[in-house]
Amino acid sequence: MKPCATLPVLLCSIAWSGSVMAHAVPERTVPVAGETLSQAPQSVTIYFDAELEPLFSKLVVKDAQGVQISAGTGEIAADNPRVLAARLTAAAKGAYHVYWNVVSRDGHRARGTYGFTVR
């Protein structure tokens, strides 16, 4: 096989494997990671770059003492399978930690955490 004929095949296989192996990655968060708010939010929302599996995707918010202040484990938005949100039941001044664990539709798991503060 000629070297110039193998290059397109190699490039296609690299591009294909990269898209297949991709994990869902947050594109933006509300509140923004590290943000200091003057008022407690009513919910936390994460926008991902891939569609999520509802049964295996979770979002939990805890206060500085480790007490969960989010209702349940979050929900995928009915109109957008790339959005995971959790309603907050009680939030006062202090530091908060957001923990997320998702499975994208391609079956890959990803997780992370970030924080925000209410003053």
C-alpha positions in Angstrom: 0.0 0.0 0.0 1.3 3.5 -0.9 2.1 5.8 2.0 -0.2 8.5 0.7 -3.1 6.0 0.6 -2.7 5.0 4.2 -2.7 8.6 5.6 -6.4 9.2 5.0 -7.2 5.9 6.6 -5.0 6.7 9.6 -6.5 10.1 10.0 -10.1 8.8 9.8 -9.4 6.1 12.4 -7.8 8.6 14.8 -10.8 11.0 14.4 -13.3 8.2 14.8 -11.7 6.8 18.0 -11.5 10.3 19.5 -15.2 10.8 19.1 -16.1 7.4 20.3 -14.0 7.7 23.5 -15.3 11.1 24.4 -16.8 11.6 27.8 -19.4 14.2 28.7 -17.7 17.4 29.8 -19.3 20.4 31.4 -19.5 23.4 29.0 -20.8 25.8 31.7 -22.3 25.8 35.2 -24.8 28.0 37.0 -23.6 29.2 39.4 -20.2 29.5 37.8 -17.5 27.4 39.4 -15.7 29.5 42.1 -18.4 32.3 41.9 -19.3 34.3 45.0 -23.0 35.1 45.1 -24.8 37.7 47.2 -27.9 35.6 47.3 -28.4 31.8 47.5 -29.4 30.2 44.2 -32.6 28.2 43.9 -30.9 25.5 41.8 -27.6 24.4 40.3 -27.4 23.6 36.6 -24.6 22.0 34.5 -24.7 22.1 30.7 -22.7 19.3 29.1 -21.3 18.8 25.6 -23.0 15.4 25.2 -26.4 13.8 25.9 -26.7 12.1 29.3 -28.3 8.9 30.4 -30.9 9.9 33.0 -30.7 6.7 35.1 -27.0 7.0 35.7 -26.5 10.8 35.9 -26.5 12.5 39.3 -25.9 16.0 40.7 -25.7 16.6 44.5 -25.0 19.9 46.3 -23.6 19.9 49.9 -22.8 22.6 52.3 -19.4 23.0 54.1 -20.4 20.5 56.8 -21.2 17.9 54.1 -25.0 18.1 54.5 -26.9 17.6 51.3 -29.0 20.7 50.4 -30.2 19.6 47.0 -33.5 17.8 46.5 -32.8 14.3 45.4 -29.9 13.6 42.9 -30.8 16.0 40.1 -32.7 15.6 36.9 -32.0 15.8 33.2 -34.0 18.6 31.6 -37.0 17.3 29.7 -36.3 19.6 26.7 -32.5 19.1 26.6 -30.7 15.8 27.5 -27.4 17.7 27.9 -28.6 19.6 31.0 -28.5 18.3 34.5 -30.0 20.3 37.3 -30.8 20.0 41.0 -33.2 22.2 43.0 -31.8 23.4 46.4 -33.9 22.9 49.5 -32.1 25.3 51.8 -29.1 27.5 51.2 -27.7 30.1 53.5 -24.4 32.0 53.6 -21.4 29.8 53.2 -19.4 27.5 50.9 -21.1 24.9 48.8 -19.7 21.9 46.9 -21.3 20.5 43.7 -20.7 16.8 43.0 -21.7 15.4 39.6 -21.4 11.9 38.1 -22.8 11.3 34.6 -22.9 8.7 32.0 -23.1 9.9 28.4 -25.3 8.2 25.8 -22.2 6.5 24.4 -21.8 4.8 27.8 -18.8 6.6 29.1 -18.8 7.8 32.7 -17.4 11.2 33.9 -17.5 12.9 37.2 -16.3 16.1 38.9 -16.8 18.6 41.6 -16.7 22.4 41.9 -17.6 25.0 44.5 -19.3 28.3 44.9 -19.9 30.6 47.9 -22.8 32.6 49.2 -22.0 35.8 51.2 
